[in-house]
């Protein structure tokens, strides 16, 4: 699943692919915001992204459908 994280005062969003389910990512985000801690998310390549919860502007969950390539309307 693709996750986009907007960070305050940053011109670009952070985009990563994760194997985590959307509800697990949402739970981790809510816990980090509630506690004022760090939002931690593992990507699909074994890395981790850590973002201070108070600096997060938004989090967008993408679909699990792979991106299409080409000019077809299928």
Backbone as CSV, one residue per row, in Angstrom:
resi,resn,N_x,N_y,N_z,CA_x,CA_y,CA_z,C_x,C_y,C_z
1,UNK,0.846,-1.164,0.000,0.000,0.000,0.000,0.893,1.229,0.000
2,UNK,0.499,2.222,-0.756,1.248,3.470,-0.822,0.757,4.415,0.283
3,UNK,1.694,5.028,0.993,1.374,5.982,2.046,2.114,7.277,1.745
4,UNK,1.376,8.391,1.762,1.964,9.717,1.563,1.837,10.480,2.874
5,UNK,2.944,11.036,3.334,2.952,11.793,4.582,3.377,13.220,4.270
6,UNK,2.484,14.156,4.568,2.809,15.566,4.429,3.402,16.060,5.730
7,UNK,4.523,16.749,5.631,5.228,17.234,6.815,5.208,18.758,6.794
8,UNK,4.864,19.355,7.923,4.789,20.809,8.022,6.123,21.436,7.648
9,UNK,6.058,22.534,6.924,7.222,23.311,6.500,8.147,22.544,5.565
10,UNK,7.666,21.475,4.947,8.437,20.726,3.953,7.719,20.855,2.612
11,UNK,8.430,21.226,1.567,7.766,21.445,0.279,7.282,20.172,-0.414
12,UNK,7.842,19.030,-0.050,7.453,17.778,-0.694,6.932,16.798,0.341
13,UNK,6.071,15.902,-0.132,5.546,14.872,0.759,6.467,13.658,0.743
14,UNK,6.399,12.883,1.786,7.160,11.648,1.914,6.273,10.516,1.409
15,UNK,6.743,9.753,0.422,5.952,8.678,-0.180,6.701,7.368,0.003
16,UNK,5.999,6.347,0.526,6.614,5.041,0.668,5.596,3.941,0.481
17,UNK,6.086,2.774,0.144,5.267,1.574,0.004,5.453,0.737,1.264
18,UNK,4.360,0.239,1.814,4.421,-0.578,3.013,3.556,-1.823,2.855
19,UNK,3.914,-2.854,3.574,3.130,-4.089,3.580,2.106,-4.095,4.713
20,UNK,2.096,-3.062,5.537,1.159,-2.952,6.651,-0.259,-2.699,6.135
21,UNK,-1.234,-3.192,6.866,-2.640,-2.939,6.537,-2.994,-1.501,6.915
22,UNK,-3.958,-0.937,6.214,-4.362,0.450,6.444,-4.810,0.687,7.881
23,UNK,-5.532,-0.259,8.473,-6.003,-0.065,9.844,-4.851,-0.066,10.842
24,UNK,-3.805,-0.840,10.586,-2.629,-0.857,11.480,-1.865,0.458,11.388
25,UNK,-1.750,0.997,10.174,-1.075,2.291,9.990,-1.866,3.387,10.692
26,UNK,-3.180,3.342,10.562,-4.038,4.342,11.199,-3.933,4.272,12.722
27,UNK,-3.917,3.071,13.269,-3.773,2.903,14.721,-2.437,3.464,15.213
28,UNK,-1.365,3.182,14.486,-0.045,3.687,14.869,-0.003,5.208,14.805
29,UNK,-0.644,5.778,13.787,-0.692,7.233,13.654,-1.477,7.867,14.797
30,UNK,-2.638,7.309,15.112,-3.453,7.845,16.207,-2.711,7.774,17.541
31,UNK,-2.026,6.667,17.787,-1.271,6.521,19.033,-0.142,7.541,19.114
32,UNK,0.561,7.754,18.008,1.670,8.713,17.999,1.176,10.137,18.225
33,UNK,0.058,10.483,17.609,-0.493,11.832,17.771,-0.998,12.027,19.197
34,UNK,-1.671,11.025,19.742,-2.215,11.115,21.093,-1.113,11.276,22.132
35,UNK,-0.032,10.509,21.971,1.073,10.536,22.930,2.058,11.667,22.660
36,UNK,1.956,12.288,21.486,2.908,13.338,21.128,4.281,12.774,20.825
37,UNK,4.323,11.533,20.381,5.594,10.859,20.134,5.993,10.864,18.679
38,UNK,6.547,9.750,18.246,7.057,9.602,16.898,6.227,8.572,16.149
39,UNK,5.828,8.922,14.934,5.109,8.001,14.056,6.151,7.177,13.311
40,UNK,6.117,5.870,13.496,7.077,4.963,12.887,6.353,4.051,11.912
41,UNK,6.903,3.936,10.701,6.290,3.101,9.675,7.383,2.354,8.933
42,UNK,7.211,1.034,8.799,8.179,0.207,8.077,7.802,0.161,6.600
43,UNK,8.798,0.325,5.725,8.515,0.215,4.300,8.666,-1.228,3.836
44,UNK,8.327,-1.482,2.591,8.341,-2.857,2.080,9.736,-3.379,1.761
45,UNK,10.769,-2.546,1.917,12.144,-2.964,1.667,12.919,-3.203,2.957
46,UNK,12.225,-3.160,4.084,12.858,-3.421,5.366,13.343,-2.187,6.104
47,UNK,13.160,-1.017,5.544,13.568,0.220,6.207,12.465,0.758,7.096
48,UNK,12.784,1.797,7.847,11.796,2.446,8.711,11.834,3.949,8.494
49,UNK,10.666,4.549,8.618,10.533,5.998,8.543,10.002,6.468,9.885
50,UNK,10.666,7.462,10.465,10.236,8.024,11.743,9.955,9.509,11.545
51,UNK,8.743,9.927,11.927,8.343,11.318,11.779,7.766,11.795,13.107
52,UNK,8.241,12.933,13.628,7.633,13.469,14.853,6.149,13.755,14.609
53,UNK,5.298,13.244,15.466,3.847,13.342,15.265,3.366,14.786,15.204
54,UNK,3.998,15.679,15.918,3.549,17.070,15.917,3.925,17.813,14.638
55,UNK,4.709,17.204,13.761,5.103,17.821,12.487,4.316,17.281,11.299
56,UNK,3.435,16.301,11.531,2.659,15.702,10.447,1.498,16.619,10.082
57,UNK,1.413,16.958,8.788,0.305,17.778,8.294,-0.851,16.890,7.850
58,UNK,-0.541,15.781,7.166,-1.571,14.849,6.722,-0.931,13.510,6.381
59,UNK,-1.756,12.472,6.341,-1.339,11.137,5.900,-2.405,10.649,4.932
60,UNK,-1.968,10.217,3.753,-2.874,9.739,2.718,-2.537,8.288,2.399
61,UNK,-3.566,7.438,2.423,-3.400,6.028,2.100,-3.784,5.812,0.645
62,UNK,-2.898,5.164,-0.111,-3.205,4.838,-1.499,-3.804,3.455,-1.587
63,UNK,-4.283,3.126,-2.756,-4.865,1.816,-2.969,-3.810,0.730,-3.080
64,UNK,-4.259,-0.496,-3.064,-3.341,-1.616,-3.190,-3.187,-2.053,-4.635
65,UNK,-3.930,-1.415,-5.546,-3.849,-1.754,-6.959,-2.539,-1.223,-7.538
66,UNK,-1.817,-2.037,-8.307,-0.553,-1.555,-8.889,-0.809,-0.460,-9.895
67,UNK,0.174,0.399,-10.067,0.050,1.496,-11.016,0.035,0.959,-12.440
68,UNK,-0.737,1.613,-13.259,-0.837,1.208,-14.653,0.198,1.951,-15.480
69,UNK,0.671,1.267,-16.499,1.655,1.852,-17.397,1.083,1.794,-18.808
70,UNK,1.192,2.886,-19.534,0.722,2.893,-20.912,-0.401,3.889,-21.119
71,UNK,-1.038,3.764,-22.283,-2.054,4.730,-22.664,-3.450,4.139,-22.780
72,UNK,-3.629,2.938,-22.290,-4.911,2.240,-22.376,-5.894,2.771,-21.340
73,UNK,-7.175,2.738,-21.646,-8.218,3.156,-20.721,-8.851,1.972,-20.000
74,UNK,-8.204,0.822,-20.001,-8.771,-0.381,-19.391,-8.761,-0.327,-17.912
